Structure formats: structure tokens, C-alpha cells
Amino acid sequence: MTAFEWGGLAYRNPSYVTQNARASWEVAKAMKLYASEHPYCEWCGRENRLQVHHCEPVSVAPEKAADPDNMITLCGKRCHITVGHAGNYANSYVANVKWMCQEVNPVKVEAKCEPQ
């Protein structure tokens, strides 16, 4: 196997692509900016334990890793796993998670989750 073939194989490997995309300064900056513009869970309104979730995973679409249209803020309490991963982290992703949060369950900034 030549170095060129190995490089092509490594580039197509999802774990290699995911690791490099998530470690990218550009992606980290975009996620931090998105979190500052959306400082609440877009499903329940919680304002703490927030995580920026990629609607389409970086392993599926690494070119969208820094795209704010591919990001959504979800709280780490329950919404990230329940809404973002349909209750199972092994589940690949919920394709329409952003639409669900905007249309099905619109949340106002003042809204908050009840203590759990």
C-alpha cells in the first residue's frame, strides 16, 4: 500500500475525520459562538448544563461541523439524549431535531424546565 493510498484510507475513516473536525479551532469557535447566541435549551428552555449538538453528526457530514445551521443547543440533563438521539446515544441522529424544536415545541427564552 502506497502512502497516497494509506492517506486516502485514513481520510475516509469516520473516526479520523470526526476527531480532526471536532478538534479544529474553527469548529470549536463556531460552537462557542452558537452557544453564546443561543444560551438556553432549544427544547425545554433550561439555561444550565448546555451542550451544542450537531443535527447531522460530524461523522456523517464533516463539512458541516462548523455550520451554525447544523447546530442546536440542548441541555445535558435529558434533552440531549431524548431529543437529539431519540433516547439512545447509539442511535445515529434525529434528522429533523431542529425543526422539532422550532415548530413542534417552540420555547421562549424565559421558559425553564421544572426541577427533576
Secondary structure by P-SEA (a helix, b strand, c coil): ccaaaaaaaaaacaaaaaaaaaacaaaaaaaaaaaaacccccccccccccccccccccccccccccccccbbbbbccccccccccccccccccccaaaaaaccccccccccccccc
